[in-house]
Amino acid sequence: MERTGCAVVGGGPAGMMLGLLLARAGVDVVVLEKHGDFLRDFRGDTVHASTIRLMDELGLGPGFRALPQSRLQNVAFPVPGAGLVTLADFDSLKPPYNYVAMMPQWDFLDFLASAAKAEPRFTLLMECEATGLEFDDGGRVTGVRYRSAGDTAAGGEQVLHADVVVAADGRQSVLRRAAGLSPKEYPVPFDVWWFKLPRRTPGRTGAAGVVPAIGDREAMIALNRTDYYQMGYLAPKGADARIRAEGVERFRRRVAALRPDLADTVGSISSVEDLHWLDVRLNRLRRWYAGGFLCIGDAAHAMSPAGGVGINLAIQDAVAAAKRLAPDLRRGQVRTATLAAVQRRRWMPTVVVQTVQRIMHRAVFVPLFAGKFPSADAAGNTSRLRQALLFAIRHNPVLRRILPRVIAFGPLPEHAPGFARPLTH
């Protein structure tokens, strides 16, 4: 019979961070990842200042900064009649946490996995897909059922028993469903179609940009990669069948119209099969836990891509969970009250971020995809209200100090627990 202290399902940012921290706490921890590697495109990859600071606190800062990455120095948005408006300039923050790092998520996960594997209490099982939960007679979760790539026995399932099972298996969490937990869904007006375009001048760059190109009922963003752009096409939710039915040539024309400077590269989109559809969700569980079981990250609260905060909020969940779980796990008994404490700690920042995203959806994306995005008049003038808002964003010293910090660190950022910090830190 296999047994561990903590079984973490999902080798994403939340799962890998939790595994690393608990291993440094002297707890036996096993992370199960259903894929054979982390090489999957089109996943969140904005690493905010809160996470960069955490890397430093864990003694991983130099290695993290050596990874291929570009730096986002500000957040800007095009406003009709006003040009490009900078909402947050990270240069106003104290170095070295005055930027957001943009990097492929697989590089970040490989880096975390390497750091975790250096801990003797850490085990990573790749190609092991969770299929369900084990319960005792009282309904408490006692382990996780999983199937590995090498299973040949009838049924092919194995059981890993644990003092606590943590679901970090994303917005389509198998274990959340097995535990009988279901999230409350909030309306989202758009989906995203990810694809690649080649860069004319491949190579590592120091600056990153995510300024959206705005069209009629559509928008697009571009993220710098070493030898290509990761493009995100945004259109009304439910448009996937229509976009694919229109064919690749129509989609190429859409891209070229939004980004004329990239028009000569759209031929690299060979078919609509090159478009990776993201069904954008915004939801959260009312209760993140059951006896012996906890959800964190997207399994507890799926985030909209608006603001690019998903990775960072998930990592903050992992840090908060590690701090509270480690003492119980050392004693060999995880109390339900401890699991509830994790949710209490992370509830406020989750609600705040999701509320901001819902406001952004209503204020920006709903009118955009309804063809009612506010525009300037014939003379290029904006309304008095918008002029006042733009003036406040550009010139109010309080807003100019607060907005960059809120975006870079988020509400209630977590610090590395003492047991996870290197002795020389």
N, C-alpha and C positions, 0 to 999 in steps of 0.2 A: 504494500500500500504506500503510495507516494504521499508525502506530507510536507508542508512548509508553514512558515508563520503567516505570510501574506501572499496571496495569489493575485497578480495584477493581470487583467485581460486587456490587451491592446498595447502595442508598442509605439504609440504616437507620442507627442510631446508630454502629455500628462502622465501616461504610463511609464515612460522611460525615466522621467524625473522622479516620480514616486519610488520607483525601484532603486534608483541611485541613492536617494536620501535614506530610505529605510535600511539599505545595505550598510551605509555608513553609520547607522545607528546600532549596528550589530544584530540586525534582525534578518532571519532567513527569508528571502523574497524570490519569487519566481515570476517572470514576465512572460506571458504567452502572446506571440504575434503570429497571425494566420498566414502572412506572406513569407516568402523566402528571403526578401531583402526589403529595403526601404525605397527602392527606385520607382516611385510613382509620381508622375507629373501632376501639376495643377492642384496642389494642396497649399494651405496657408503658409506663408513664408516671411511675414513681417515680424521681426524680433525686436520688441520694444525695449526702451531703456530699463524698465523694471526687470526684464529677463537678463539683459546685459549685466546689470549690477549684480544679479543673483549669480551669474557665472563667475564674476570676480570674487564674490563672497565664498564660493565653493572652491576657489583656487584654480578655476578653469578658464579664466579670462584670456591669458596669452594664447592658448590653443584655440579658443573660440574666435579671437580676432585674426588668427592665421587662416581661417576658413575663407574660401572665395565668397565675397560679399560686396555689396555696394551700400552706400549710406544715403538715407533719406533725410535731408536737412530741414524740410518744411512740408507742411500740408497746405495745398492751394486748391482753389476751385474756380472754374470760369463762371462769371456772373454777367449776363447780358447787359450791355451798356456800361459795364465797369471793368471789363477785362478780367485778368487773373487776380483773384483775391487770396492773399495768404492768410489762412486761418490760424496757423501756429508756426512760429519760427523757432526751431529747436536750438539755434545758436544762443538763445537767451538762457538756456539751461547751463548748469555748471558742468564742464568737462570732467570725466570722459563720457558722460551720459547725456550728450547733447545731440543725439541722432537716433534714428531707427535703422536697424540693419536689415537689408534685404538679401536673403540667401535661399537656395533650394532647400526644402525641408529635409530631403534625404541626407544632405551633408550634415545638417544639425542633428538628426537622429543617429547617424553613424557616429558622430562625435560623442553624444550622450551615451550611446551603447558602449563605446570603447572605454569611457570613464567608469561606467558601472561595472564592466567586466573585470576591472582592476580590483574590485571589492570581493573578498572571498565568500561573502554571504549572498552574492547576487548570481542568479541563473537566468539566462535568456533562452527560451525555447522558440525557435523559428519554425514556420510551417506547422503550427499547432493552432487549430481553429476551435474556439469554445463553442459548445453545442447546447449547454444547459447548466443547471445548478444542482447540487446535492443538498438535501435537507434532512434534519433529524426529525424525530417524532413530534417535536414541539413546533416545527415549521421554521427553525433557525437554519440559515445557510451554513453548511459545513464544508463545502468544496465546490469545485467546478469540473464539469465533464468536458472533455475535449477530444479532438481527433487529430492525429499527426499524419504527416505525409507518408510515413512508413508503416502505418497501421494496416495489418492484413487480417487480423482476427475478425470473427463474425461481429458485425456491428461497428467494429473499428474504434470504439470509444474507450478512453481511459479516464480515471478520476484522480484529481489532485486535491487532497484535503488540505484545509487551511484554517487558521484562526479567524481570518477575515478574507473575503473575496472583494476586490475592487474592480468595478467595471469602468474601464477607460476605452471602451470599444466603439466610441463614436455615436453619431446621431441616429444610426440604425441599430443601436445596441441590442444584441441578442440576449445578453444577461439581464438587462433592464426589463425586457419583456418577460423573461423567465421568472423574475422576481415579482411580477404582477404590478410593476410601476409604469404609469403612462403619463407623458408630458402634456401640459396645456399648450396648444398651438396658437400663435399670433399671426395675423395676416401679413404676407410678404408680397409686394407688388411685382417682383421681377425674379428672373433666373439669370444664370451666367453660363455662357458657352466659352470654354477655354480652348485656345489653339496656339500654334507657334508661327512666328514669321522670322526669317533669317535676318541677322544684322549685317549691315554692309561692312562694318569695321569690327570684327570679333575681337574680343579681349576683355580683360578685367577692367572695370571702370570704378571710379571712386564715388560717383554720384548716381542717385537713383531718382526716378520720377514716376508718379502714379497719377498725374493730372488727367482727369477724364476728358475725352472728346465727346461733346454733346451734339446729338442730332435730333431728328423728329421721331419721337417715341423710341429712341435708342441711344445708347452711349457705349463707350469703349475705353478701356484702360490698357496701358502697356507697362510691363515690368521688365527691367534689364536683366538679361542673363549673359553668360560668358560669350556665347556665339549665336544667341537668338533672343527675340522678344517673346515673353509670355503674354499673350493678349487675352483680354477678357471682354467679350461682347455681352452687353446687358440689354435685355428686351423684356416685354411684359411676360409675366408668369403664364404658362400654358401655351407658349409660342413654339415649343420645340417641334411639334409635328409640322407646323406651317413652314418653319425655317428649312427643315429638311426636305419638305415637298417642293419648295421653290428651287432647290438645287444649289450646287456649289457656285455656279457662275453668278447667280443673284447675290449670294453671300459675299463673294469677292467684291462685287460692286458696292455693297454696303460698307465693307471695310475701307475700300479706296475712297469713298465719299467722306467717311469720318476722319481718315488719316491720309490725305493726298500725298504726304511725304513718304508713305510706305506703299503707295499704289503699285510700284514696280516689283514688289515682293509677294503680292497676293497670289500669284501663280503657284506658290509653294503649297497652297491649300489644295490638295489633290482631289478631295471629295468631302462630302458632309460627314463622312466617318472620321475625319480629322477633328471634328468638333466634339469636345467633351462637355456634356451637359451637366451642370450642377443645379439640382433642385434645391433652391435656397430655402432654408427653414429657420424659423425663430421660435423657440419653445423652451420650456423649463419644467422640471418635475416639481410638484408641490412638496414631495418628500423624497429625499435623495438616498434613503437608506432603509434597510430592514435588518432584522437580527443577523449579524455576521456578514452583512453585505452593504456596500457603499458605491454610489455612482459619482464620478467626477468628470470634468471637462464636458465635451459634447454629449456624453451619455446623460449628463444631468441638465445641460442647458445648451441647445444648439444656437449658435450665433449667426447673425447675418454677416456677410463679408464686408459690410459697410464699416469702415474704420480699421479693418484688418487686425482686430483684437483677439481673435479666437485662440490662437496659440498661447498668447500671454495670459489670458484669463484661465485657460486650462492648466498652465504651469503654476499659476498662483494657487489654484485648487490643490495641486499636488503637494506644494510646500505646506499649506495649511493642514492637509491630511496627514503628512508625515510627522509634523510636530505633535499632533494629537494622538496618532495611532502608535507611535514608537513606544511610549511608556507602557501601554496596555499589552503590546506585542511582546515586550521583554518579559512581562509577567505571564504570558501565555493565555490571556483571556481578554478579548476585546468587548467592552461594554457597549450596549446600544446607546447609552448616553454620550459616549465618546463620538460615535458616528453622527449623532444629532448635533454635537458641538462643531463638527466640521461644516455641516450645512449652515449653522447659525453664523459662523465666521465668514463664509463666502456668499451668503444670501444677499447682503446689501450691495456689494460691488456687482454681482450678477444682475440684480434688478436695475441698478443705476445704468449700467452699460446697455442693457436691453431696452430700457426706456429711451435713452438717447438714440439708439438705432431705430426704434419705432417712430420717434419724432422725425428723424432724417427720412425715413420711408414716406411719411405723410407730407413733409414739407418739400422734399426734392423729388423722390422717385415716383410717387403717385401722380403729381402733375406732369412730370416728364413723360411718363408712359401713357398718359391720357391725352398727350398733345397740348397740354396747357401750361407748359413750363414758362414762367414769366419772362417776357422779353422787353427790351427797351423800345421806346417809341421811335418814330421816324428820325428824330434828331439825335437819337442815341442816349436819351435821358432815362434815368430810372425813377421810380416813385420816391416820394419823400421818405416813406417808411424805410425802403431799402437803402436810400442814401444815408439815413440815420444809423441803420444797422452796420453798413459798410464803414462809416466813419468811426463807430465804436470799436469795430474789430481792428481797424487800422491804427487808431490813435489812442484808445483808452489804455492807459498803462497797466491797470489792474487786469483787464482781459488779456493783454499781450503777455503778461507774466503767468497768468493762471492757465490759459488754454494749452500752451505747449507742455506744461507739467502734467495736466490732466490726461492729455493724449499719450504722452510718453510713458507715464507711470500708472495711469488708471487710478480708480478709487481703491483705497486700502491695499497697496502693494505689500507683498510679503518679503521678509528677509530670511536668509538661510538659517536654519536652526544651528545652535552651537555644536551639536554632535556631528554635523555634516561639514563643518569648516575645517580646513587644514590647521594643524597646530601652529604653523608659522604665520597664519593669517592675522 
